Amino acid sequence: MGMTEKDTVETYGYLIKELNARRITYIQLARYWALGDPVKRGTPVDIFQWKKLINGEHTKLFVNTEYDYEQGAQALKDGLADAIVFGRFYLANPDLAQRLINNQEVNTNFNLKGFYGGNEVGYTDYPTYEQQHKIQQ
């Protein structure tokens, strides 16, 4: 964070070329997330621009940050990424894969303070879809 778009493109381009040359299994890139940048130093860039620098025979591109089902599916369909990573969604939806497969509502009510420290509250206490709907009945 804090680099100009030009510097970001050059720096990450160089890094990705070097990682690809070393046949890294995957490279994971995060989209800009305003909530993760409270002082607004970051610069949103198109993370898919680096896909062309990666040899997909040995290195895959994983992307994350603020993807919903439709956006993730479209990125995969368009060949922009090899995998979509859902970090916070997996914490808040212990059955996320089943929810996506079954086109069920995804819990977006996160307790961000509980994600990285403390106890189970806001980290491992989120209900499954089935549990959530039994509670609401």
Solvent accessible surface area in square Angstrom, and as a share of the most:
residue,aa,sasa,rsa
1,M,132,0.59
2,G,50,0.48
3,M,66,0.30
4,T,81,0.47
5,E,92,0.41
6,K,140,0.59
7,D,62,0.32
8,T,16,0.09
9,V,50,0.29
10,E,97,0.44
11,T,66,0.38
12,Y,76,0.29
13,G,8,0.08
14,Y,148,0.56
15,L,82,0.41
16,I,1,0.00
17,K,111,0.47
18,E,56,0.25
19,L,52,0.26
20,N,24,0.12
21,A,75,0.58
22,R,155,0.57
23,R,160,0.58
24,I,64,0.33
25,T,100,0.58
26,Y,105,0.40
27,I,10,0.05
28,Q,83,0.37
29,L,15,0.07
30,A,61,0.47
31,R,65,0.24
32,Y,70,0.27
33,W,72,0.25
34,A,52,0.41
35,L,113,0.56
36,G,34,0.32
37,D,1,0.01
38,P,108,0.68
39,V,106,0.61
40,K,134,0.57
41,R,139,0.51
42,G,17,0.16
43,T,49,0.28
44,P,87,0.54
45,V,30,0.17
46,D,84,0.44
47,I,11,0.06
48,F,41,0.17
49,Q,48,0.21
50,W,8,0.03
51,K,48,0.20
52,K,164,0.69
53,L,47,0.23
54,I,17,0.09
55,N,62,0.32
56,G,31,0.30
57,E,161,0.72
58,H,36,0.16
59,T,0,0.00
60,K,81,0.34
61,L,0,0.00
62,F,52,0.22
63,V,0,0.00
64,N,26,0.13
65,T,21,0.12
66,E,84,0.37
67,Y,6,0.02
68,D,64,0.33
69,Y,102,0.39
70,E,113,0.51
71,Q,83,0.37
72,G,2,0.02
73,A,43,0.33
74,Q,89,0.40
75,A,6,0.05
76,L,80,0.40
77,K,165,0.70
78,D,79,0.41
79,G,43,0.41
80,L,66,0.33
81,A,5,0.04
82,D,57,0.30
83,A,27,0.21
84,I,24,0.12
85,V,47,0.27
86,F,31,0.13
87,G,47,0.45
88,R,40,0.15
89,F,35,0.14
90,Y,107,0.41
91,L,47,0.23
92,A,0,0.00
93,N,0,0.00
94,P,73,0.46
95,D,29,0.15
96,L,2,0.01
97,A,49,0.38
98,Q,95,0.42
99,R,0,0.00
100,L,32,0.16
101,I,128,0.65
102,N,76,0.39
103,N,125,0.64
104,Q,52,0.23
105,E,108,0.48
106,V,37,0.21
107,N,21,0.11
108,T,91,0.53
109,N,122,0.63
110,F,48,0.20
111,N,59,0.30
112,L,70,0.35
113,K,194,0.82
114,G,8,0.07
115,F,3,0.01
116,Y,184,0.70
117,G,49,0.47
118,G,86,0.83
119,N,92,0.47
120,E,97,0.43
121,V,84,0.48
122,G,3,0.03
123,Y,93,0.35
124,T,93,0.54
125,D,75,0.39
126,Y,29,0.11
127,P,37,0.23
128,T,38,0.22
129,Y,57,0.22
130,E,114,0.51
131,Q,94,0.42
132,Q,31,0.14
133,H,53,0.24
134,K,133,0.57
135,I,130,0.66
136,Q,122,0.54
137,Q,182,0.81
